[in-house]
């Protein structure tokens, strides 16, 4: 019932627009500051590797992720120095404009989960909760935005030849 309301109701579309703009502003400003301020992820990565998330017994909870950070992310930090700020900026832009909203929010949630399992808490639980609401809302989250035109255009062009043919027998 709640999901149907989020996905179909025009009042929900208005509420989702406010949430989307709030989240978009947060993402775009974070990305912009990193793009314009000489961002370097190596310190963050080294900190996440040195201080991994530990369970109540003191054992690492996400050892596989620490291995990923140590053996892939840190040696390739130049790639992450580019994709993190650019990704944050593009996620924010997509959310603010309401363009490819569900895709933008999906990637925003992926980034938030990545930061979260690396040990950063901050406002991430709130962002995950609000992001899940936007993602579950689907098209309605971008109805008051560019998705009103972009999504039908994509559906009509990308899935043009995918129409089922009914035969009269």
Secondary structure, 3 states (H helix, E strand, C coil): CHHHHHHHCHHHHHHHHHHHHHHHHHHHHHHHHHHHCCCCCHHHHHHHHHCCCECCCCCECCHHHHHHHHHHHCCCHHHHHHHHHHHHHHHHHHHHHCCCHHHHHHHHHHHHHHHHHCCCCCCHHHHHHHHHHHHHHHHHHHCCCCHHHHHHHHHHHHCCCCCCCCCCC
